Amino acid sequence: MATGYLEILRARHAARLLVGTLVGRLPCATAPIAIVLFVRAEGGTYSLAGALAAVYGVANAVGQPVLGRIVDLRGQPRVQLPAAVLSGLAMAGFAFAGIGSLPLAYAAVAGAGLFTPPLEGGLRALWPSVLRREDQVHTAYAMDAVAQEVMFTVGPLLVTLCVSLWSTQAALLVLNVVGVLGALSVVVSEPSRTWRSAPREAHWLGALRSAGLLALLAAFLFIGMALGSITVASVPYADEHGGDAVYGWLMAALGFGALVGGAVYGARQWAGEPARRLRVLVALLVVCYLPLMLMPDAVPMVALTALAGVFLAPAIACAFVLVDRHAPRGTVTEAFSWLVTTFTVGHSVGTGLAGPVVEAGGALWGFAVPAAAGGVSLLVLSATGRVVAAPGQGAVVATGSENDPNRAVEPRFSSGDRA
């Protein structure tokens, strides 16, 4: 298993780009919990803390595709680093101003979220130019998905470490400084400096003019909903089976399952059409969500939660391949940023939906939400199967045309032909 990943990491610039991107995204991974802890330390209510964290999340969802489009137009260094600095300054303003002026607090967290640099989409745009071979790029996408799970597991631990060593204010400041340094490490690298998006047709829809991409985004909206609903449904279950410690184990198991699944998935080459493989992976996700409704004792429930996460990272990695193939010429960073945004919005919707469901029917019905949302995602992929599979004819590089009826290009690695 390790051989394929070591081959990727030994490629020139690969390890630096991966680590720099993960470090640069730490502020995004830690912002919700850091904001909540800071507001509570300042004497604010949980409602205020939740509202500020929600504003950050919404602003982040809006900013990612917008900044992604600008990256495609202007290049990575001109956008990624200034955006990281502006985001860090906005969060620093929030850390120093506190919640004394609520309009200022809301404006600061909104600015921090809006200017979060699209490093995740940018990295996926760079992989083909760094690795060259299609099979290596597929492995890199899987490794990328696994690394994201590690970051979102380690990130909250870093927040609590900073809080215990210094303060909640220091946590906000330190993590954002580290994030800027991560972005700097990426943009001064040769692949980032030399990368240029392919010429693109001016179109107000940008990447969204691709029907295949729209189908993928719709499917992953519901997968995000499934994941968000699990985090809420697990709360009342944990309350009845051991409290906060059990909840922590459930969330850790979900991430661990995704990490293991992604690692195994990326360790081999998969034959066949990615669109069909994605439908199979989503179907397996739904199958693994269903046993959560059994709600056994804590130990077997942790095992079931880990199982529920196993096919998440493989599904995301497979989606990366399809997003790259469907992105209209010159819009690859924006297309990947739309996937991030859609998944984030779906997660938020799932969190909001599961709350009333749990209040009305308890944890049992709360755990029914992820299975239902996953089922809808599978229906979307099945109904749009021809559209999603259309560009995937096995070609790796083609020049493409901006004048096809769908305004999308021929099968290829859309991000791999300019460096």
C-alpha positions as CSV (number, residue, x, y, z in Angstrom):
1,M,0.0,0.0,0.0
2,A,2.8,2.4,0.9
3,T,4.6,1.9,-2.4
4,G,2.1,4.0,-4.5
5,Y,2.1,6.8,-1.9
6,L,5.9,6.9,-1.6
7,E,6.1,7.1,-5.4
8,I,3.9,10.2,-5.3
9,L,5.8,11.8,-2.4
10,R,9.1,11.2,-4.0
11,A,8.1,13.2,-7.0
12,R,9.6,16.7,-7.1
13,H,7.5,19.3,-5.3
14,A,4.8,16.8,-4.3
15,A,5.4,16.6,-0.6
16,R,5.9,20.3,-0.3
17,L,2.7,21.1,-2.1
18,L,0.7,18.6,0.0
19,V,2.1,19.7,3.3
20,G,1.9,23.4,2.5
21,T,-1.7,23.1,1.4
22,L,-2.7,21.2,4.5
23,V,-1.0,23.7,6.8
24,G,-2.5,26.6,4.8
25,R,-5.9,25.2,5.3
26,L,-5.6,24.8,9.1
27,P,-7.4,28.1,9.7
28,C,-10.4,26.8,7.8
29,A,-10.3,23.4,9.6
30,T,-10.1,25.0,13.0
31,A,-12.2,28.2,12.6
32,P,-15.5,26.9,13.8
33,I,-14.3,25.4,17.1
34,A,-11.8,28.3,17.7
35,I,-14.6,30.9,17.2
36,V,-16.9,29.1,19.6
37,L,-14.2,28.8,22.3
38,F,-13.2,32.4,21.9
39,V,-16.8,33.7,22.1
40,R,-17.5,31.7,25.2
41,A,-14.2,32.9,26.8
42,E,-15.4,36.4,26.1
43,G,-18.6,35.8,27.9
44,G,-20.8,35.4,24.8
45,T,-23.7,32.9,24.5
46,Y,-23.6,29.7,22.6
47,S,-26.2,31.2,20.2
48,L,-23.8,34.0,19.4
49,A,-20.9,31.6,19.0
50,G,-22.9,29.4,16.7
51,A,-24.1,32.4,14.6
52,L,-20.6,33.7,14.2
53,A,-19.3,30.3,13.2
54,A,-22.2,29.9,10.7
55,V,-21.4,33.3,9.2
56,Y,-17.8,32.2,8.7
57,G,-19.0,29.0,7.0
58,V,-21.4,30.7,4.7
59,A,-18.8,33.3,3.7
60,N,-16.3,30.6,3.1
61,A,-18.7,28.7,0.9
62,V,-19.3,31.9,-1.2
63,G,-15.6,32.9,-1.4
64,Q,-14.2,29.5,-2.6
65,P,-15.6,29.4,-6.1
66,V,-15.2,33.2,-6.6
67,L,-11.5,33.1,-5.6
68,G,-11.1,29.9,-7.6
69,R,-12.3,31.6,-10.7
70,I,-9.9,34.5,-10.1
71,V,-7.1,31.9,-9.7
72,D,-7.9,30.5,-13.1
73,L,-7.8,33.9,-14.6
74,R,-4.8,35.4,-12.8
75,G,-2.7,32.5,-11.5
76,Q,-2.1,31.1,-8.0
77,P,0.5,33.5,-6.4
78,R,-1.5,36.6,-7.3
79,V,-4.6,35.3,-5.5
80,Q,-3.7,32.6,-2.9
81,L,-1.2,34.6,-0.8
82,P,-3.1,38.0,-0.7
83,A,-6.3,36.1,0.1
84,A,-4.5,34.2,3.0
85,V,-3.1,37.5,4.4
86,L,-6.5,39.2,4.2
87,S,-8.3,36.3,5.8
88,G,-5.6,36.2,8.6
89,L,-5.9,40.0,9.2
90,A,-9.7,39.7,9.4
91,M,-9.5,36.9,12.0
92,A,-6.8,38.9,13.9
93,G,-9.2,41.9,13.9
94,F,-11.9,39.6,15.4
95,A,-9.4,38.3,18.0
96,F,-8.4,41.8,19.2
97,A,-11.8,43.4,18.9
98,G,-13.7,40.6,20.6
99,I,-17.5,40.7,20.7
100,G,-17.9,44.2,22.1
101,S,-19.2,45.4,18.8
102,L,-21.3,42.7,17.2
103,P,-21.4,44.3,13.7
104,L,-17.6,44.5,13.7
105,A,-17.4,40.9,14.9
106,Y,-19.7,39.6,12.2
107,A,-17.9,41.6,9.6
108,A,-14.5,40.3,10.7
109,V,-15.5,36.6,10.7
110,A,-17.3,37.1,7.3
111,G,-14.1,38.6,5.9
112,A,-12.0,35.8,7.3
113,G,-14.3,33.2,5.6
114,L,-14.7,35.1,2.4
115,F,-11.0,35.5,1.7
116,T,-10.0,31.9,2.7
117,P,-7.7,31.0,-0.2
118,P,-8.9,28.1,-2.4
119,L,-5.7,26.0,-1.7
120,E,-7.6,22.7,-1.9
121,G,-8.8,23.3,-5.4
122,G,-5.4,24.8,-6.3
123,L,-3.6,21.7,-5.2
124,R,-5.8,19.4,-7.3
125,A,-5.2,21.7,-10.3
126,L,-1.4,21.3,-9.8
127,W,-1.3,17.5,-9.4
128,P,-1.4,16.6,-13.2
129,S,1.5,19.0,-14.0
130,V,3.6,17.7,-11.1
131,L,3.0,14.0,-11.6
132,R,2.3,13.7,-15.3
133,R,0.9,10.2,-15.3
134,E,-2.8,9.6,-15.0
135,D,-2.5,6.7,-12.6
136,Q,-0.3,8.8,-10.3
137,V,-2.8,11.6,-10.4
138,H,-5.6,9.2,-9.3
139,T,-3.4,8.0,-6.4
140,A,-2.7,11.6,-5.5
141,Y,-6.4,12.4,-5.4
142,A,-6.9,9.6,-3.0
143,M,-3.9,10.6,-0.8
144,D,-5.3,14.1,-0.9
145,A,-8.7,12.9,0.5
146,V,-7.0,10.9,3.2
147,A,-4.8,13.9,4.2
148,Q,-7.9,16.1,4.5
149,E,-9.3,13.6,7.1
150,V,-6.1,13.8,9.0
151,M,-6.2,17.6,9.0
152,F,-9.8,17.8,10.2
153,T,-8.9,15.4,13.0
154,V,-5.7,17.0,14.1
155,G,-6.9,20.6,13.7
156,P,-9.3,20.7,16.7
157,L,-6.6,19.1,18.8
158,L,-4.3,21.9,17.9
159,V,-6.9,24.5,18.9
160,T,-7.3,22.9,22.3
161,L,-3.5,22.7,22.7
162,C,-3.1,26.4,21.9
163,V,-5.9,27.3,24.3
164,S,-4.4,25.2,27.1
165,L,-0.9,26.7,26.5
166,W,-1.9,30.3,26.0
167,S,-5.5,31.5,25.4
168,T,-8.4,31.4,22.9
169,Q,-7.2,34.6,21.4
170,A,-3.8,33.2,20.9
171,A,-5.3,30.1,19.2
172,L,-7.0,32.4,16.6
173,L,-3.8,34.3,16.0
174,V,-1.3,31.5,15.9
175,L,-3.3,29.2,13.7
176,N,-3.9,32.0,11.1
177,V,-0.2,32.9,11.1
178,V,0.6,29.3,10.5
179,G,-2.0,29.2,7.7
180,V,-0.4,32.2,5.9
181,L,3.0,30.5,6.1
182,G,1.5,27.3,4.6
183,A,0.0,29.4,1.7
184,L,3.3,31.1,1.2
185,S,5.1,27.8,1.0
186,V,2.8,26.7,-1.8
187,V,2.8,29.9,-3.9
188,V,6.6,30.3,-4.0
189,S,7.0,26.8,-5.3
190,E,7.9,26.4,-9.0
191,P,4.7,24.5,-10.0
192,S,2.4,27.1,-8.4
193,R,4.4,30.0,-10.0
194,T,4.5,28.5,-13.5
195,W,1.0,27.1,-13.5
196,R,-1.4,28.8,-15.9
197,S,-5.0,28.0,-16.6
198,A,-5.8,27.1,-20.2
199,P,-7.5,29.9,-22.3
200,R,-11.1,30.1,-21.4
201,E,-14.2,31.4,-23.0
202,A,-15.7,34.3,-21.1
203,H,-19.0,33.1,-19.6
204,W,-20.8,34.3,-16.5
205,L,-21.5,30.7,-15.4
206,G,-17.8,29.7,-15.5
207,A,-17.4,26.1,-14.5
208,L,-21.2,25.7,-13.8
209,R,-21.9,25.6,-17.6
210,S,-20.8,21.9,-17.5
211,A,-23.9,19.7,-17.1
212,G,-21.7,16.8,-15.8
213,L,-20.2,19.0,-13.1
214,L,-23.7,20.2,-12.0
215,A,-24.8,16.6,-11.6
216,L,-21.7,15.8,-9.4
217,L,-22.4,18.9,-7.3
218,A,-26.0,17.9,-6.8
219,A,-24.9,14.4,-5.7
220,F,-22.3,15.7,-3.3
221,L,-24.7,18.2,-1.7
222,F,-26.6,15.2,-0.3
223,I,-23.5,13.3,0.7
224,G,-22.5,16.5,2.7
225,M,-26.0,16.4,4.2
226,A,-25.5,12.8,5.3
227,L,-22.2,13.6,7.0
228,G,-23.6,16.7,8.8
229,S,-26.6,14.8,10.1
230,I,-24.5,12.0,11.6
231,T,-22.6,14.6,13.7
232,V,-26.0,15.8,15.2
233,A,-27.7,12.4,15.6
234,S,-24.6,11.1,17.5
235,V,-25.2,13.7,20.3
236,P,-28.4,12.2,21.8
237,Y,-27.0,8.7,21.3
238,A,-23.9,9.7,23.2
239,D,-26.0,11.3,26.0
240,E,-27.6,8.0,26.6
241,H,-24.5,5.8,26.3
242,G,-21.7,7.6,28.1
243,G,-21.7,11.3,27.4
244,D,-19.1,13.5,25.7
245,A,-16.4,10.8,25.7
246,V,-18.5,8.5,23.6
247,Y,-19.4,11.4,21.2
248,G,-15.7,12.0,20.7
249,W,-15.0,8.4,20.0
250,L,-17.9,8.3,17.4
251,M,-16.5,11.3,15.6
252,A,-13.0,10.0,15.7
253,A,-14.2,6.6,14.4
254,L,-16.0,8.3,11.5
255,G,-12.8,10.1,10.5
256,F,-10.7,7.0,11.0
257,G,-12.9,4.9,8.8
258,A,-12.6,7.5,6.0
259,L,-8.8,7.6,6.5
260,V,-8.5,3.8,6.2
261,G,-10.9,3.6,3.2
262,G,-9.1,6.3,1.3
263,A,-5.7,4.8,2.0
264,V,-6.8,1.4,0.7
265,Y,-8.6,2.9,-2.3
266,G,-5.6,4.9,-3.4
267,A,-3.2,2.0,-3.0
268,R,-4.3,0.3,-6.2
269,Q,-5.4,1.2,-9.7
270,W,-9.0,0.7,-10.6
271,A,-10.2,-0.4,-14.0
272,G,-13.5,0.7,-15.5
273,E,-15.4,4.0,-15.8
274,P,-15.1,6.4,-12.8
275,A,-18.7,7.4,-13.1
276,R,-19.9,3.8,-12.6
277,R,-17.4,3.3,-9.8
278,L,-18.7,6.5,-8.0
279,R,-22.2,5.1,-8.1
280,V,-21.0,1.9,-6.5
281,L,-19.1,3.7,-3.8
282,V,-22.1,5.9,-3.0
283,A,-24.3,2.8,-2.9
284,L,-21.9,1.3,-0.4
285,L,-22.0,4.5,1.7
286,V,-25.8,4.1,1.9
287,V,-25.5,0.5,2.9
288,C,-23.0,1.3,5.7
289,Y,-25.2,4.2,7.0
290,L,-28.2,1.9,7.5
291,P,-26.7,-0.1,10.5
292,L,-26.3,3.1,12.5
293,M,-30.1,2.9,13.1
294,L,-29.5,-0.2,15.2
295,M,-27.9,1.9,17.9
296,P,-26.2,-0.9,19.8
297,D,-24.0,-0.3,22.9
298,A,-21.1,2.1,22.7
299,V,-18.3,-0.2,21.5
300,P,-20.2,-1.8,18.6
301,M,-21.6,1.6,17.7
302,V,-18.1,3.0,17.4
303,A,-17.3,0.1,15.0
304,L,-20.4,0.8,13.0
305,T,-19.5,4.5,12.8
306,A,-16.0,3.7,11.5
307,L,-17.7,1.4,8.9
308,A,-19.9,4.3,7.9
309,G,-16.9,6.4,7.1
310,V,-14.9,3.8,5.1
311,F,-16.3,4.7,1.6
312,L,-16.4,8.5,2.1
313,A,-12.8,9.3,1.1
314,P,-12.9,6.9,-1.9
315,A,-16.1,8.5,-3.1
316,I,-14.5,12.0,-2.8
317,A,-11.3,10.8,-4.5
318,C,-13.3,9.3,-7.4
319,A,-15.3,12.5,-7.7
320,F,-12.0,14.5,-8.0
321,V,-11.3,12.6,-11.2
322,L,-14.7,13.3,-12.6
323,V,-14.6,17.0,-11.7
324,D,-11.3,17.4,-13.5
325,R,-12.7,15.7,-16.6
326,H,-15.9,17.8,-16.6
327,A,-14.4,21.2,-15.8
328,P,-14.7,23.4,-18.9
329,R,-11.4,24.5,-20.3
330,G,-9.7,27.1,-18.0
331,T,-12.0,26.6,-15.0
332,V,-10.4,23.7,-13.1
333,T,-9.7,25.5,-9.9
334,E,-13.1,27.0,-9.8
335,A,-14.7,23.6,-10.5
336,F,-12.8,22.0,-7.6
337,S,-13.8,24.9,-5.4
338,W,-17.4,24.4,-6.2
339,L,-17.2,20.8,-5.0
340,V,-15.7,22.0,-1.7
341,T,-18.5,24.7,-1.4
342,T,-21.3,22.3,-2.3
343,F,-20.1,19.7,0.2
344,T,-19.8,22.4,2.9
345,V,-23.3,23.7,2.3
346,G,-24.7,20.2,2.3
347,H,-23.0,19.5,5.6
348,S,-24.5,22.6,7.1
349,V,-28.0,21.8,5.7
350,G,-27.7,18.3,7.1
351,T,-26.8,19.6,10.5
352,G,-29.7,22.0,10.5
353,L,-32.1,19.3,9.3
354,A,-31.1,16.6,11.7
355,G,-31.7,18.9,14.7
356,P,-35.6,19.1,14.3
357,V,-35.7,15.4,13.3
358,V,-33.8,14.4,16.5
359,E,-36.1,16.5,18.6
360,A,-39.2,15.0,17.0
361,G,-38.1,11.3,16.8
362,G,-34.9,10.9,18.8
363,A,-31.6,9.6,17.7
364,L,-33.1,6.7,15.7
365,W,-34.7,9.1,13.2
366,G,-31.6,11.2,13.3
367,F,-29.6,8.3,12.0
368,A,-32.2,7.7,9.3
369,V,-31.3,11.1,7.7
370,P,-27.8,10.1,6.4
371,A,-29.2,6.9,4.8
372,A,-32.0,8.9,3.2
373,A,-29.6,11.7,2.0
374,G,-27.2,9.1,0.7
375,G,-30.0,7.4,-1.1
376,V,-31.0,10.7,-2.8
377,S,-27.4,11.2,-3.9
378,L,-27.4,7.7,-5.5
379,L,-30.6,8.5,-7.3
380,V,-29.1,11.7,-8.6
381,L,-26.0,9.9,-9.9
382,S,-28.2,7.1,-11.4
383,A,-30.5,9.6,-13.2
384,T,-27.6,11.6,-14.6
385,G,-25.4,8.6,-15.3
386,R,-25.0,9.3,-19.0
387,V,-24.2,13.0,-18.4
388,V,-21.6,12.2,-15.7
389,A,-20.0,9.4,-17.8
390,A,-20.0,11.3,-21.1
391,P,-16.5,12.7,-21.1
392,G,-14.9,9.6,-19.5
393,Q,-13.8,7.7,-22.6
394,G,-10.3,6.9,-21.3
395,A,-8.5,9.7,-22.9
396,V,-5.8,11.5,-20.9
397,V,-4.9,14.6,-22.9
398,A,-6.7,16.4,-25.6
399,T,-6.7,19.9,-26.6
400,G,-10.4,20.5,-26.2
401,S,-12.7,23.0,-27.6
402,E,-14.7,25.8,-26.0
403,N,-17.3,25.7,-28.8
404,D,-19.0,22.4,-28.1
405,P,-22.8,22.6,-27.4
406,N,-22.3,22.0,-23.6
407,R,-19.4,24.5,-23.4
408,A,-17.3,21.7,-21.9
409,V,-14.2,20.1,-23.3
410,E,-13.3,16.7,-24.6
411,P,-12.1,13.9,-22.3
412,R,-8.8,14.8,-20.7
413,F,-7.0,15.9,-17.6
414,S,-8.2,19.5,-17.8
415,S,-5.7,20.7,-15.3
416,G,-2.7,18.9,-16.7
417,D,-1.9,20.8,-19.9
418,R,-0.5,24.0,-18.7
419,A,2.5,24.5,-16.6
